[in-house]
Each structure stands twice: as structure tokens, then as C-alpha cells.
Amino acid sequence: MRKISYAAAIVEALRISLAEDPCVSLVGSYVLGLGPKRVLMDPIRAEFPDRIYDPPTSEAAIVSLGAGSAMAGARPFVDIGTASFSYVGWSPLVNEAAVARHMSNGALRVPVVYHMLHGLRGGGAAQHSHSPQAMLWNAAGLEIVLPSSPYDVKGLVRSAIKSDNPTVFVNHARLMDIEGDVPEGDYTIPFGRGDIKRKGRDVTLIATSYVVQTALAAATTLAGEGIELEVLDPRTLVPLDQELILQSVSRTGRLVVADETNLSCGIASELSAIVAERGFKSLRAPIMRVARPNIPTPFSQPLEHAITPSADKICDAVRKIMTWT
């Protein structure tokens, strides 16, 4: 199987979707960010010029456009860009798109995908480094997708565009250069189906988005110390594969959750609560969380590194719970 980059896998999924369904459109074509990978979008712009629109910088307007056009029968893929900017469009996102199908008793479908780049990006500072997926998880009605590999992102983009529900597709700019095995043909990955990225017997480590790659690096380090880490990627938060998580914890008896959202009310906190509530009897040690502290992200790169959920921090958390017998 050929290896391609995460960015190229996104482009393949978008092209297949545009070619397959004339109702699919792209609002904002800088899905890959402003880095060197952005040129991969040029062939799509040339092939589908009538269905790709680069709007003015007005997040509230494009979020509203996505919701309204989806209700009218289109399937827009709306690129918000930096996830922090989604707050400008928060009302139409969580108070219109998220609730329309429920409030209409299913009469309205809202097949829109909102795409954003979250996370610690290197010098993004407080206004460009947010990871709002925990806040979005608290807004009922949205499907939330967090891929971590080229294979996953292609299949999940295809599923997101086919979905009749509003979907928030949360990507990370640091994933764009990562390469992996991706089939040339079309495929989808069902929402609500997590994946074991590395099997292990000692500790379950749940991670999302770019932190999955960090977790895999930590697992390699810990393997050299005789500690076998099982790395689990939920892939989607809504719906969430709770059974896979509980099965893994029942095998290992220990859990570390690593994520780039804040420690308070973040993804790591919610996943920890689910396991404490449903899988407490399986635990042989306290659950450990590795997440961002509750402070605005500093511009200084050394200070940003200090708040990043790193492989070293994951290793320290694993070593600590391994001391419990």
C-alpha cells in the first residue's frame, strides 16, 4: 500500500466527495492551513471552480451560510480556519446548526461539515491556539471528529460529508506532514468506532488528534523500560466508542488520558469520568490526566512547550501509576 501525507489524504477525500455528489461544495479552500502543503489544494480549485468559494473573513457569516445552505439541501464543507475563530460564529454553530434537526423533529437535515485547525502550533499564542472540542462536546447535536493519521482522516472526511448531521471536523496543523498507508480507492470510517493504535498489557492510554502521535512516541520509550502501553484513539467524540475504552481498561487496569484541551472540563476529564463511572471495578490505580493547564497559551515557545502534553509528561504519568499495586 502506498504512503501519502495526512494533507494529501484530506485532499483525496475532498476530491472524491466533490466528484461523487454535485451538492457538495467547499466554502474556504485553505483547509490545509497556510503552510507549504496548501498547494495540494490547487488541482481541486482548478477542477471544481464553480463549487469552491473563498469568502471574506467573517466566521459568523460562513457558519450561518453553512447551516442555512445545508438545511436547503446542499452539503457544504465549511473551513473556519484557526479553531479559535469559531467563537465568532458560536451562536449559529451551537444554537442553529446543532439543534435544528432536534427542534424540527427530524424534518430538517443539516448535512454541513465545519472544519477547523486546533491546538498548540508553535507561537500561536492565546488567540490562535485554542482547542474548543470540549466546549463543542457540551453543545448537544454536533458530531465531533478528531483524526490522528492519514488513513483515518481520509475515511472520516468521507463519512463526515455523507452524514446528515452537523459535524465539526477538528484537525491539527502538526499532523499535515505525517505520512502513512492510505488505500487509493474510496472508503469510509464509521463514526463511533475507535481504534487501538498500539496494543499493550500494562496501561491504557487514550489520546486524541496530534497527541496520539505523541502517545505513540511515549509508548516506544516506555517499551524500552518494560512497560507496554496500549494506545487508544477514539477518533470521534460524538458518537464515542465507550465500549472499546472500557474493554481496554478492563484488560490493563490502569488509565492515562492525554489531550490538548484544558485540564478543567476538558476531553481528558470527561473520558476519565466515564471510566470512573462505568469501569471503576477494573481500575488498579488512580486515573492520570495529561492536559493543558488552565492558562492562556503563551507566545514564548519555551513557555508553550512547558504547557504542552508532551511524551515526557505522558511517560511520567505512566511511571507513576505503575508504582500502584
GUNUDO-706790 format. One record per residue: residue number from 1; x, y negated, z negated of N, C-alpha, C in turn; residue in one letter. Coordinates in steps of 0.02 Angstrom, whole numbers. Layout:
N
PT    nr      n_X      n_Y      n_Z     ca_X     ca_Y     ca_Z      c_X      c_Y      c_Z   rest
PT   NUM        X        Y        Z        X        Y        Z        X        Y        Z      A
...
This chain:
325
PT    nr      n_X      n_Y      n_Z     ca_X     ca_Y     ca_Z      c_X      c_Y      c_Z   rest
PT     1       42       60        0        0        0        0       44      -62        0      M
PT     2       25     -112       39       66     -173       43       61     -215      -21      R
PT     3      113     -255      -33      114     -301      -88      104     -372      -61      K
PT     4       58     -410      -92       48     -480      -74       42     -520     -138      I
PT     5       45     -586     -131       41     -629     -189      -31     -636     -213      S
PT     6      -38     -657     -273     -103     -673     -303     -139     -725     -260      Y
PT     7     -102     -776     -239     -132     -829     -198     -158     -801     -131      A
PT     8     -118     -759     -100     -139     -730      -35     -200     -685      -44      A
PT     9     -206     -651     -101     -264     -609     -113     -328     -651     -119      A
PT    10     -323     -710     -150     -381     -755     -154     -402     -776      -84      I
PT    11     -353     -794      -43     -369     -817       24     -403     -762       65      V
PT    12     -378     -700       58     -409     -644       94     -482     -636       74      E
PT    13     -496     -640        9     -564     -631      -14     -609     -687       11      A
PT    14     -584     -748       11     -624     -805       36     -638     -797      111      L
PT    15     -588     -776      149     -597     -769      221     -649     -715      237      R
PT    16     -644     -658      202     -693     -604      213     -764     -629      197      I
PT    17     -770     -667      144     -836     -692      123     -864     -741      173      S
PT    18     -822     -787      198     -845     -836      247     -865     -802      312      L
PT    19     -826     -752      333     -841     -716      395     -903     -673      389      A
PT    20     -915     -647      331     -971     -600      320    -1038     -635      316      E
PT    21    -1040     -693      284    -1104     -725      267    -1103     -799      286      D
PT    22    -1144     -820      334    -1145     -890      354    -1171     -937      300      P
PT    23    -1200     -909      247    -1223     -951      191    -1166     -971      144      C
PT    24    -1109     -938      151    -1052     -954      107    -1017    -1016      133      V
PT    25    -1002    -1062       87     -964    -1122      104     -914    -1136       49      S
PT    26     -867    -1178       65     -814    -1195       17     -814    -1271        6      L
PT    27     -827    -1290      -56     -827    -1361      -75     -762    -1374     -113      V
PT    28     -714    -1405      -78     -648    -1413     -106     -603    -1357      -84      G
PT    29     -551    -1372      -46     -510    -1319      -16     -441    -1313      -48      S
PT    30     -430    -1344     -106     -366    -1338     -140     -371    -1287     -197      Y
PT    31     -401    -1231     -180     -412    -1177     -229     -347    -1152     -259      V
PT    32     -293    -1155     -221     -228    -1130     -244     -187    -1183     -280      L
PT    33     -218    -1240     -294     -183    -1295     -327     -142    -1335     -277      G
PT    34      -97    -1375     -303      -57    -1420     -261       15    -1395     -252      L
PT    35       28    -1333     -271       95    -1305     -263      106    -1281     -192      G
PT    36      163    -1248     -180      182    -1227     -112      134    -1176      -81      P
PT    37       97    -1139     -122       51    -1088      -96      -10    -1119      -62      K
PT    38      -21    -1183      -70      -81    -1214      -42      -86    -1208       34      R
PT    39      -28    -1200       67      -29    -1195      140      -63    -1130      164      V
PT    40      -70    -1081      119     -104    -1019      138     -178    -1031      156      L
PT    41     -204    -1088      134     -274    -1103      149     -283    -1134      219      M
PT    42     -229    -1154      251     -234    -1188      316     -271    -1147      369      D
PT    43     -257    -1082      377     -294    -1043      427     -369    -1041      416      P
PT    44     -390    -1039      353     -462    -1039      338     -493    -1106      357      I
PT    45     -458    -1160      343     -484    -1226      362     -493    -1229      438      R
PT    46     -445    -1201      474     -449    -1203      548     -504    -1157      574      A
PT    47     -516    -1100      541     -565    -1052      566     -637    -1071      549      E
PT    48     -646    -1104      492     -714    -1120      470     -721    -1195      454      F
PT    49     -706    -1239      502     -706    -1311      487     -774    -1338      469      P
PT    50     -827    -1305      493     -894    -1330      479     -921    -1309      412      D
PT    51     -885    -1264      376     -909    -1241      312     -860    -1254      255      R
PT    52     -812    -1297      268     -763    -1316      216     -764    -1392      210      I
PT    53     -777    -1415      150     -785    -1486      138     -742    -1508       79      Y
PT    54     -698    -1556       90     -658    -1583       36     -690    -1647       12      D
PT    55     -724    -1644      -46     -764    -1701      -69     -722    -1754     -104      P
PT    56     -751    -1811     -117     -717    -1861     -160     -707    -1832     -230      P
PT    57     -664    -1864     -268     -652    -1842     -336     -710    -1863     -381      T
PT    58     -758    -1819     -387     -817    -1832     -428     -845    -1765     -451      S
PT    59     -818    -1740     -506     -835    -1673     -529     -910    -1666     -545      E
PT    60     -940    -1717     -575    -1011    -1713     -590    -1052    -1704     -526      A
PT    61    -1031    -1739     -473    -1067    -1734     -409    -1059    -1666     -377      A
PT    62     -998    -1639     -376     -989    -1575     -341    -1018    -1516     -381      I
PT    63    -1018    -1521     -448    -1051    -1468     -487    -1126    -1470     -473      V
PT    64    -1154    -1530     -470    -1225    -1537     -455    -1240    -1513     -384      S
PT    65    -1196    -1530     -337    -1205    -1507     -268    -1205    -1432     -264      L
PT    66    -1160    -1400     -301    -1157    -1327     -301    -1220    -1296     -328      G
PT    67    -1245    -1322     -383    -1305    -1294     -414    -1366    -1304     -368      A
PT    68    -1374    -1365     -342    -1432    -1379     -301    -1432    -1340     -236      G
PT    69    -1375    -1337     -203    -1372    -1301     -139    -1382    -1226     -149      S
PT    70    -1358    -1198     -206    -1369    -1128     -221    -1443    -1114     -232      A
PT    71    -1476    -1158     -268    -1548    -1149     -278    -1587    -1152     -212      M
PT    72    -1559    -1187     -163    -1592    -1195      -98    -1574    -1139      -50      A
PT    73    -1531    -1091      -71    -1517    -1034      -28    -1445    -1027       -4      G
PT    74    -1403    -1075      -18    -1332    -1070        2    -1293    -1029      -49      A
PT    75    -1231    -1012      -31    -1185     -978      -77    -1120    -1018      -80      R
PT    76    -1119    -1073     -115    -1060    -1115     -116    -1006    -1090     -165      P
PT    77     -944    -1097     -145     -886    -1085     -188     -858    -1154     -202      F
PT    78     -867    -1179     -263     -850    -1248     -280     -786    -1249     -320      V
PT    79     -735    -1282     -292     -671    -1287     -326     -669    -1351     -367      D
PT    80     -671    -1344     -433     -667    -1402     -478     -596    -1426     -485      I
PT    81     -548    -1382     -473     -477    -1400     -482     -456    -1386     -554      G
PT    82     -422    -1433     -585     -400    -1425     -653     -459    -1415     -700      T
PT    83     -456    -1364     -741     -514    -1345     -783     -535    -1401     -829      A
PT    84     -488    -1442     -851     -505    -1498     -895     -557    -1544     -864      S
PT    85     -557    -1548     -798     -603    -1594     -764     -675    -1568     -762      F
PT    86     -683    -1505     -781     -751    -1477     -782     -795    -1513     -833      S
PT    87     -764    -1544     -883     -803    -1579     -935     -843    -1636     -905      Y
PT    88     -817    -1666     -852     -854    -1721     -819     -919    -1694     -790      V
PT    89     -919    -1631     -769     -979    -1601     -740    -1014    -1553     -787      G
PT    90    -1004    -1562     -852    -1029    -1515     -901    -1105    -1509     -901      W
PT    91    -1139    -1565     -897    -1213    -1562     -901    -1243    -1522     -843      S
PT    92    -1228    -1536     -780    -1257    -1495     -727    -1233    -1422     -730      P
PT    93    -1174    -1411     -758    -1148    -1342     -761    -1185    -1301     -813      L
PT    94    -1190    -1326     -874    -1219    -1285     -928    -1293    -1299     -940      V
PT    95    -1318    -1356     -916    -1387    -1374     -929    -1432    -1369     -868      N
PT    96    -1402    -1353     -810    -1441    -1343     -749    -1425    -1276     -718      E
PT    97    -1363    -1268     -693    -1344    -1205     -659    -1352    -1145     -705      A
PT    98    -1329    -1151     -767    -1329    -1094     -812    -1399    -1070     -832      A
PT    99    -1447    -1116     -834    -1512    -1099     -863    -1569    -1094     -812      V
PT   100    -1557    -1112     -750    -1612    -1117     -701    -1646    -1050     -690      A
PT   101    -1608     -996     -685    -1639     -932     -671    -1682     -910     -730      R
PT   102    -1657     -920     -791    -1695     -902     -850    -1759     -944     -856      H
PT   103    -1752    -1010     -848    -1809    -1055     -858    -1862    -1046     -804      M
PT   104    -1842    -1019     -745    -1891    -1008     -692    -1918     -937     -692      S
PT   105    -1900     -899     -744    -1920     -828     -749    -1898     -789     -688      N
PT   106    -1839     -805     -663    -1810     -768     -607    -1830     -793     -539      G
PT   107    -1873     -843     -536    -1895     -869     -470    -1839     -904     -434      A
PT   108    -1793     -936     -472    -1736     -970     -442    -1673     -928     -449      L
PT   109    -1639     -918     -395    -1572     -889     -397    -1522     -945     -393      R
PT   110    -1464     -936     -424    -1412     -988     -422    -1345     -955     -405      V
PT   111    -1337     -934     -342    -1275     -898     -322    -1217     -945     -306      P
PT   112    -1194     -981     -358    -1139    -1027     -350    -1079    -1002     -389      V
PT   113    -1019    -1012     -362     -957     -997     -398     -921    -1063     -411      V
PT   114     -905    -1075     -474     -865    -1133     -493     -795    -1109     -510      Y
PT   115     -747    -1132     -472     -678    -1110     -480     -637    -1164     -513      H
PT   116     -593    -1144     -560     -551    -1193     -595     -485    -1160     -615      M
PT   117     -434    -1202     -624     -368    -1180     -646     -357    -1204     -718      L
PT   118     -350    -1156     -763     -345    -1172     -834     -274    -1162     -858      H
PT   119     -262    -1183     -920     -204    -1159     -956     -143    -1204     -958      G
PT   120      -94    -1178     -995      -31    -1213    -1005       11    -1206     -941      L
PT   121       23    -1262     -909       52    -1260     -842      122    -1289     -837      R
PT   122      147    -1316     -892      213    -1346     -892      209    -1421     -882      G
PT   123      203    -1458     -936      199    -1531     -932      130    -1558     -915      G
PT   124       79    -1517     -921       12    -1540     -906      -17    -1587     -958      G
PT   125       10    -1582    -1019      -10    -1624    -1075      -84    -1613    -1094      A
PT   126     -111    -1657    -1134     -176    -1645    -1166     -234    -1648    -1117      A
PT   127     -227    -1685    -1062     -284    -1694    -1017     -284    -1647     -957      Q
PT   128     -233    -1604     -951     -229    -1560     -893     -215    -1487     -912      H
PT   129     -224    -1470     -975     -203    -1404     -998     -259    -1365    -1034      S
PT   130     -320    -1388    -1029     -374    -1355    -1065     -390    -1286    -1036      H
PT   131     -415    -1243    -1080     -442    -1178    -1062     -513    -1174    -1089      S
PT   132     -562    -1196    -1050     -630    -1204    -1077     -673    -1142    -1077      P
PT   133     -643    -1083    -1065     -684    -1023    -1057     -722    -1004    -1121      Q
PT   134     -693    -1020    -1180     -731    -1006    -1241     -792    -1051    -1247      A
PT   135     -785    -1114    -1228     -842    -1160    -1227     -894    -1137    -1177      M
PT   136     -871    -1113    -1119     -918    -1088    -1068     -953    -1025    -1092      L
PT   137     -917     -983    -1129     -947     -922    -1156    -1003     -939    -1205      W
PT   138     -999     -997    -1235    -1050    -1020    -1282    -1110    -1051    -1246      N
PT   139    -1106    -1056    -1180    -1161    -1083    -1140    -1195    -1025    -1104      A
PT   140    -1248    -1000    -1132    -1280     -940    -1106    -1303     -950    -1034      A
PT   141    -1295     -897     -993    -1319     -898     -924    -1264     -898     -872      G
PT   142    -1202     -907     -893    -1146     -908     -846    -1108     -842     -848      L
PT   143    -1092     -815     -789    -1044     -760     -785     -974     -791     -786      E
PT   144     -928     -759     -822     -861     -787     -830     -809     -735     -810      I
PT   145     -766     -754     -763     -717     -708     -734     -647     -734     -748      V
PT   146     -602     -689     -769     -532     -707     -785     -484     -654     -758      L
PT   147     -466     -658     -694     -421     -607     -666     -349     -616     -690      P
PT   148     -309     -563     -681     -239     -568     -701     -191     -537     -650      S
PT   149     -217     -510     -594     -173     -477     -546     -199     -489     -475      S
PT   150     -156     -481     -425     -179     -490     -356     -236     -442     -337      P
PT   151     -231     -379     -358     -285     -331     -343     -351     -354     -373      Y
PT   152     -349     -374     -436     -410     -394     -471     -440     -457     -441      D
PT   153     -399     -506     -424     -427     -569     -402     -464     -562     -336      V
PT   154     -438     -520     -291     -473     -511     -227     -541     -479     -238      K
PT   155     -543     -425     -276     -606     -391     -288     -656     -431     -327      G
PT   156     -631     -472     -374     -676     -512     -415     -702     -573     -379      L
PT   157     -662     -603     -334     -688     -657     -292     -745     -631     -249      V
PT   158     -736     -572     -220     -790     -544     -178     -853     -532     -219      R
PT   159     -846     -506     -279     -905     -494     -322     -938     -559     -343      S
PT   160     -896     -610     -358     -923     -674     -381     -966     -706     -326      A
PT   161     -941     -705     -264     -978     -737     -209    -1042     -699     -193      I
PT   162    -1042     -633     -204    -1102     -593     -192    -1153     -599     -248      K
PT   163    -1132     -622     -306    -1177     -625     -363    -1233     -677     -353      S
PT   164    -1292     -662     -378    -1347     -709     -376    -1350     -754     -437      D
PT   165    -1301     -747     -481    -1298     -787     -542    -1241     -838     -539      N
PT   166    -1247     -893     -575    -1192     -942     -577    -1131     -911     -610      P
PT   167    -1074     -915     -577    -1013     -884     -601     -958     -935     -607      T
PT   168     -924     -935     -663     -865     -977     -672     -803     -934     -664      V
PT   169     -764     -950     -615     -704     -911     -597     -643     -949     -624      F
PT   170     -615     -924     -679     -562     -959     -714     -494     -928     -694      V
PT   171     -455     -966     -657     -390     -943     -633     -334     -979     -670      N
PT   172     -273     -956     -660     -214     -987     -691     -162    -1000     -637      H
PT   173     -137    -1061     -634      -89    -1079     -581      -26    -1036     -585      A
PT   174       -7    -1014     -644       54     -974     -651       47     -903     -624      R
PT   175      -13     -884     -605      -23     -818     -576      -10     -818     -500      L
PT   176      -11     -876     -468      -13     -880     -395       45     -845     -361      M
PT   177      104     -845     -391      163     -814     -359      171     -740     -374      D
PT   178      133     -714     -421      139     -644     -440      118     -599     -382      I
PT   179      157     -547     -369      141     -501     -315      119     -433     -342      E
PT   180       77     -400     -303       53     -334     -324       21     -298     -265      G
PT   181        4     -235     -276      -28     -194     -225     -100     -216     -214      D
PT   182     -117     -229     -151     -185     -251     -133     -205     -216      -68      V
PT   183     -260     -180      -67     -282     -148       -5     -298     -200       49      P
PT   184     -287     -181      112     -302     -227      166     -377     -233      177      E
PT   185     -414     -181      164     -486     -183      175     -524     -220      121      G
PT   186     -590     -221      131     -634     -255       85     -651     -210       26      D
PT   187     -657     -238      -34     -680     -202      -93     -704     -253     -144      Y
PT   188     -744     -229     -191     -767     -270     -246     -749     -237     -312      T
PT   189     -745     -277     -365     -736     -251     -433     -798     -272     -472      I
PT   190     -836     -225     -497     -898     -243     -533     -883     -284     -596      P
PT   191     -924     -333     -609     -918     -371     -671     -934     -325     -730      F
PT   192     -901     -338     -787     -915     -298     -846     -875     -234     -850      G
PT   193     -824     -227     -808     -782     -167     -809     -710     -188     -821      R
PT   194     -687     -178     -883     -618     -195     -900     -569     -144     -872      G
PT   195     -504     -157     -885     -452     -114     -856     -395     -106     -906      D
PT   196     -372      -45     -914     -312      -32     -954     -251      -43     -909      I
PT   197     -215      -96     -921     -156     -112     -879      -95      -70     -898      K
PT   198      -93      -48     -961      -39       -4     -983      -65       38    -1040      R
PT   199      -57      103    -1036      -81      147    -1089      -30      151    -1146      K
PT   200      -57      156    -1206      -13      162    -1265      -50      193    -1323      G
PT   201      -13      215    -1372      -44      253    -1428      -46      214    -1493      R
PT   202       -6      161    -1500        4      130    -1566      -40       70    -1580      D
PT   203      -46       25    -1532      -82      -38    -1541     -120      -55    -1478      V
PT   204     -183      -76    -1486     -220     -105    -1429     -206     -179    -1427      T
PT   205     -186     -203    -1369     -176     -275    -1359     -225     -297    -1305      L
PT   206     -273     -338    -1323     -320     -367    -1275     -292     -435    -1254      I
PT   207     -287     -445    -1189     -263     -509    -1164     -304     -528    -1102      A
PT   208     -305     -592    -1086     -342     -616    -1028     -298     -661     -985      T
PT   209     -316     -664     -921     -285     -710     -873     -209     -702     -874      S
PT   210     -171     -757     -872      -98     -754     -868      -67     -718     -928      Y
PT   211     -101     -720     -985      -73     -689    -1045      -68     -613    -1037      V
PT   212     -106     -583     -990      -98     -512     -976      -26     -498     -952      V
PT   213        0     -542     -909       69     -534     -886      118     -541     -944      Q
PT   214      105     -588     -988      146     -597    -1048      143     -535    -1092      T
PT   215       83     -507    -1099       74     -447    -1140      112     -387    -1112      A
PT   216      112     -381    -1046      148     -325    -1015      224     -332    -1027      L
PT   217      249     -394    -1026      319     -405    -1041      334     -386    -1114      A
PT   218      288     -404    -1159      297     -387    -1230      295     -311    -1239      A
PT   219      252     -277    -1201      247     -205    -1207      312     -171    -1187      A
PT   220      345     -198    -1137      410     -170    -1116      462     -177    -1171      T
PT   221      463     -236    -1203      510     -247    -1258      495     -200    -1316      T
PT   222      432     -193    -1334      414     -152    -1391      425      -77    -1378      L
PT   223      419      -57    -1315      432       13    -1298      503       32    -1314      A
PT   224      549      -17    -1307      619       -4    -1325      629        5    -1399      G
PT   225      579      -15    -1439      582       -7    -1512      540       53    -1534      E
PT   226      512       90    -1485      473      149    -1502      400      134    -1516      G
PT   227      377       73    -1500      307       55    -1511      272       54    -1443      I
PT   228      220       94    -1436      184       99    -1373      120       56    -1376      E
PT   229      120        3    -1337       65      -45    -1335       17      -26    -1279      L
PT   230      -47      -25    -1295      -99      -17    -1243     -125      -86    -1225      E
PT   231     -113     -107    -1163     -133     -174    -1141     -200     -169    -1104      V
PT   232     -250     -203    -1130     -318     -201    -1103     -338     -270    -1078      L
PT   233     -360     -272    -1017     -383     -334     -985     -458     -329     -973      D
PT   234     -500     -369    -1008     -572     -365     -997     -593     -385     -926      P
PT   235     -555     -428     -893     -567     -453     -826     -627     -500     -822      R
PT   236     -681     -484     -856     -737     -531     -861     -758     -536     -934      T
PT   237     -776     -597     -954     -802     -607    -1022     -877     -598    -1023      L
PT   238     -910     -621     -970     -983     -612     -963     -995     -583     -895      V
PT   239    -1017     -519     -891    -1025     -472     -946     -958     -445     -973      P
PT   240     -959     -421    -1034     -899     -396    -1067     -902     -321    -1076      L
PT   241     -847     -288    -1062     -842     -216    -1069     -824     -198    -1142      D
PT   242     -873     -204    -1186     -861     -191    -1256     -843     -118    -1269      Q
PT   243     -873      -73    -1231     -860       -2    -1244     -788       17    -1231      E
PT   244     -758      -10    -1178     -687        4    -1165     -644      -21    -1221      L
PT   245     -660      -81    -1247     -621     -109    -1303     -626      -64    -1364      I
PT   246     -687      -44    -1381     -697       -3    -1441     -665       66    -1433      L
PT   247     -667       94    -1373     -635      159    -1362     -560      154    -1372      Q
PT   248     -530      100    -1347     -458       91    -1354     -439       84    -1427      S
PT   249     -476       42    -1464     -461       31    -1535     -471       95    -1575      V
PT   250     -519      136    -1555     -531      199    -1591     -471      247    -1582      S
PT   251     -435      240    -1527     -376      282    -1515     -315      257    -1552      R
PT   252     -306      190    -1553     -244      162    -1582     -251      143    -1655      T
PT   253     -310      120    -1675     -322       99    -1744     -295       30    -1761      G
PT   254     -266       -4    -1713     -237      -70    -1725     -254     -116    -1666      R
PT   255     -263     -180    -1680     -282     -227    -1628     -247     -294    -1635      L
PT   256     -218     -316    -1579     -194     -385    -1571     -230     -415    -1511      V
PT   257     -253     -476    -1517     -287     -510    -1462     -247     -573    -1445      V
PT   258     -227     -580    -1382     -186     -637    -1361     -222     -675    -1305      A
PT   259     -225     -741    -1312     -264     -781    -1265     -241     -853    -1270      D
PT   260     -252     -892    -1216     -231     -962    -1214     -282    -1011    -1241      E
PT   261     -342     -989    -1260     -389    -1035    -1290     -367    -1048    -1362      T
PT   262     -398    -1099    -1394     -379    -1117    -1462     -397    -1061    -1511      N
PT   263     -362    -1060    -1567     -373    -1009    -1617     -444    -1013    -1645      L
PT   264     -467    -1073    -1661     -534    -1081    -1688     -587    -1073    -1634      S
PT   265     -634    -1027    -1644     -690    -1017    -1598     -667    -1000    -1527      C
PT   266     -609     -969    -1520     -582     -954    -1454     -598     -882    -1433      G
PT   267     -570     -863    -1376     -582     -795    -1349     -554     -743    -1397      I
PT   268     -494     -755    -1423     -464     -706    -1469     -507     -698    -1531      A
PT   269     -536     -753    -1554     -578     -749    -1614     -642     -709    -1602      S
PT   270     -674     -721    -1544     -736     -685    -1529     -723     -611    -1519      E
PT   271     -670     -594    -1482     -656     -523    -1471     -638     -488    -1537      L
PT   272     -602     -524    -1580     -586     -496    -1646     -650     -483    -1686      S
PT   273     -697     -530    -1682     -760     -523    -1720     -800     -463    -1695      A
PT   274     -800     -453    -1629     -837     -396    -1601     -809     -331    -1627      I
PT   275     -743     -324    -1627     -713     -262    -1651     -723     -254    -1727      V
PT   276     -717     -309    -1765     -729     -305    -1837     -800     -284    -1852      A
PT   277     -847     -305    -1810     -917     -290    -1821     -936     -220    -1799      E
PT   278     -909     -199    -1741     -931     -135    -1711     -880      -79    -1719      R
PT   279     -817      -96    -1733     -766      -44    -1736     -724      -45    -1799      G
PT   280     -752      -71    -1853     -714      -80    -1915     -686      -13    -1941      F
PT   281     -724       41    -1935     -702      105    -1962     -640      132    -1927      K
PT   282     -627      107    -1866     -569      130    -1828     -504       95    -1849      S
PT   283     -510       38    -1883     -451       -4    -1896     -410       22    -1955      L
PT   284     -345       26    -1943     -298       46    -1996     -256      -13    -2020      R
PT   285     -268      -72    -1990     -230     -132    -2008     -273     -193    -1991      A
PT   286     -258     -251    -2020     -295     -311    -2002     -286     -328    -1928      P
PT   287     -336     -359    -1899     -331     -384    -1829     -287     -446    -1829      I
PT   288     -243     -451    -1780     -200     -510    -1772     -219     -547    -1709      M
PT   289     -218     -614    -1712     -233     -656    -1655     -171     -696    -1636      R
PT   290     -158     -700    -1570     -105     -743    -1544     -137     -791    -1496      V
PT   291     -142     -854    -1515     -179     -903    -1476     -148     -972    -1485      A
PT   292     -177    -1021    -1452     -152    -1090    -1460     -174    -1118    -1528      R
PT   293     -130    -1156    -1561     -152    -1191    -1621     -202    -1246    -1602      P
PT   294     -238    -1270    -1651     -291    -1319    -1638     -264    -1391    -1635      N
PT   295     -223    -1402    -1584     -195    -1469    -1574     -198    -1486    -1499      I
PT   296     -200    -1550    -1482     -194    -1568    -1411     -127    -1545    -1383      P
PT   297     -126    -1523    -1321      -65    -1497    -1291      -14    -1554    -1281      T
PT   298       46    -1547    -1308       97    -1599    -1299      126    -1599    -1229      P
PT   299      149    -1657    -1206      181    -1662    -1141      251    -1631    -1142      F
PT   300      285    -1640    -1198      353    -1613    -1206      354    -1539    -1193      S
PT   301      397    -1517    -1148      399    -1446    -1131      422    -1403    -1189      Q
PT   302      472    -1423    -1229      488    -1381    -1288      430    -1376    -1337      P
PT   303      393    -1431    -1346      335    -1429    -1391      279    -1387    -1361      L
PT   304      270    -1391    -1295      220    -1349    -1262      238    -1276    -1271      E
PT   305      301    -1260    -1263      323    -1191    -1272      308    -1167    -1343      H
PT   306      314    -1212    -1391      303    -1193    -1461      231    -1173    -1474      A
PT   307      184    -1198    -1434      114    -1180    -1446       89    -1125    -1397      I
PT   308      133    -1103    -1353      113    -1054    -1302      110     -983    -1332      T
PT   309       58     -944    -1315       56     -874    -1336      109     -834    -1297      P
PT   310      167     -829    -1324      225     -801    -1289      232     -727    -1304      S
PT   311      277     -694    -1265      291     -623    -1277      323     -614    -1346      A
PT   312      364     -661    -1367      395     -655    -1434      342     -657    -1489      D
PT   313      292     -700    -1482      239     -705    -1532      197     -642    -1533      K
PT   314      184     -615    -1474      147     -552    -1470      186     -496    -1504      I
PT   315      251     -492    -1490      293     -441    -1521      293     -447    -1597      C
PT   316      298     -508    -1622      298     -519    -1694      233     -495    -1726      D
PT   317      176     -510    -1693      111     -489    -1719      105     -413    -1720      A
PT   318      129     -381    -1667      126     -307    -1663      170     -277    -1718      V
PT   319      230     -302    -1724      275     -275    -1776      244     -282    -1846      R
PT   320      210     -338    -1857      181     -350    -1923      127     -298    -1939      K
PT   321       81     -285    -1891       28     -238    -1907       53     -166    -1907      I
PT   322      110     -153    -1875      138      -86    -1878      166      -69    -1947      M
PT   323      175     -120    -1989      201     -107    -2057      145      -82    -2102      T
PT   324       82      -89    -2081       25      -65    -2120       19       11    -2109      W
PT   325        6       46    -2161       -1      119    -2155      -71      140    -2174      T
